Structure formats: structure tokens, C-alpha cells
């Protein structure tokens, strides 16, 4: 199946089709924390989680939501001005606050001129009844994308990465969310110690079976000031090569349910704090490599 210039269902295509224009995601750090960081579940967090809770490219929390979006637009406008916006609550757990606080912040984001809706990254165990009600209300008025950082479907690996919830908890909350009109994106990490291509395929088949709307795939990043860095010093983690990553992801794209939107195929890590793999900063090479691989496998069919 060929979508636009890519050989998979890209987020670019999905958004252009839905909103008639390119949509730019603007990352926001709303100043939240995470139950896996504040001591409620644990105080150390997932082993790969950076001190900024995966919000390394967000603007300062000292800025309001509106001002963070304005700052994000300035960065994008250096490259392109003709697009719409999707404010993305990215850092830490973005449903982990009193529901009135969440409502005020989401409303501020969706009322920004050019915003097509809102994207919210969170944990499945942080979807209280109040939050579900809020998301339900929002989703009847605008586009709502909820991102869940599942990363692996194996409970032993989840325990190793200190994710802090099991697959049963994920499934229970996923299906509560599934009843709403929201676009659910699941995150997968390639390269977790102990996992192989069979595990990655299992993950892809799993999210296809539960009818997720989208997926974000990225390589494991070993970053400074994380638990994973400490682990890596004592037990060096084998990182795959760029070609192995390209081959792996290309293979996964050939088995994924065609209706699932591919929101990401690489990861972003600030080069100053990235330890391994250094090749992951070359996003263009990775994406071109995946394209070339997919083209080749289509031509050989
Ligand atoms: S759930 Fe997210 S914010 Fe919380 S520790 Fe894990 S990666 Fe970090």
C-alpha cells in the first residue's frame, strides 16, 4: 500500500487528509510530574527517562501554555509558515494533576489560533474517571490524541525498565479510553535489553489486534543522568547499528495493520546528553534508509 511519497501510513498524510494542511506538533511542558517520579509509584522513574521527563525540547515551564506555543511556532517558522498546529503536552505525565487544572490548560491550548486539537502524553494508570470525562468532553469538540508510553508488552521487561504498571493495567485503562472518540497512539522502544525482533513483531501484532490508532517507534536512547546510564556503566547495553535499526523497523512496517498511523520512526535526544547510539541524531539517514528498504521489498514482491 502506498501513501503519498511514503510506503506507510504516515502522520503527515493522516493530518493532511484530516485537516487539509500540514500539521506541526508544538511540544509543551506544563510543569507536571509523574507518579513514577514523585514517590507515588517510585521516585526513580523509567530507567530511560531524562530529568525533563522526555520534554527535552519543550520551552520553559516558566512560560504560560500560550507563550510556549508561541515560542514553538517561532522555531517552526524558521523553516515553514504554512501549516496548522497540534499543541502537544509532552513532558512527564500530562493527566496527573487536578482535573480543573488540566481542563484550563487543555482549553488554553486548543483555543490558540490554528490549533486543530490537542495531543496528550500520559500513563494508562493516570486516567481517573474525572480525566476520562474531561477527555470525552474535549473529544466531542476537537481532535484529541492520547499517547501511551507502553514501550514493551512483556511484564518482565516492564519491570526491568521500572515502568511501574503491568500489561493488565494497560489493557484495563486502554479499553476505558477506547470507548471515547480519541486517537490513541502507543509508544514502542526498539532495543530494550532482552528483546529481539520476535518481541518487536509481537508488540506490533498486539497493537494491531487491540486496534490502536497510531504508533510511535523509537530506538532505545542511553542518556546522561538516567538510571539507564548507571546500568550501562556496570552492564554495557548492546545498541544495534543504524543498519540493524533500519532493517528492524522496515520489517515491522511490513506487518503492521495498514490503518495504523505511523507517528514516529526515530527518536529525538539532545546530542549533549546522548551517550548511545550516536547515529540516532542522523534522522534523515534513518528515514531515507527505511524508505529505500521498503521500496526494495515492494519491488521484490
Ligand atoms: S512514565 Fe514517562 S515521565 Fe514517568 S518516569 Fe516513565 S518516561 Fe518518565
Boltz pocket constraint, residues with backbone or C-beta under 6 A from the ligand:
constraints:
  - pocket:
      binder: B
      contacts: [[A, 33], [A, 34], [A, 35], [A, 36], [A, 37], [A, 44], [A, 45], [A, 46], [A, 49], [A, 50], [A, 53], [A, 54], [A, 91], [A, 92], [A, 93], [A, 123], [A, 149], [A, 162], [A, 163]]
      max_distance: 6.0
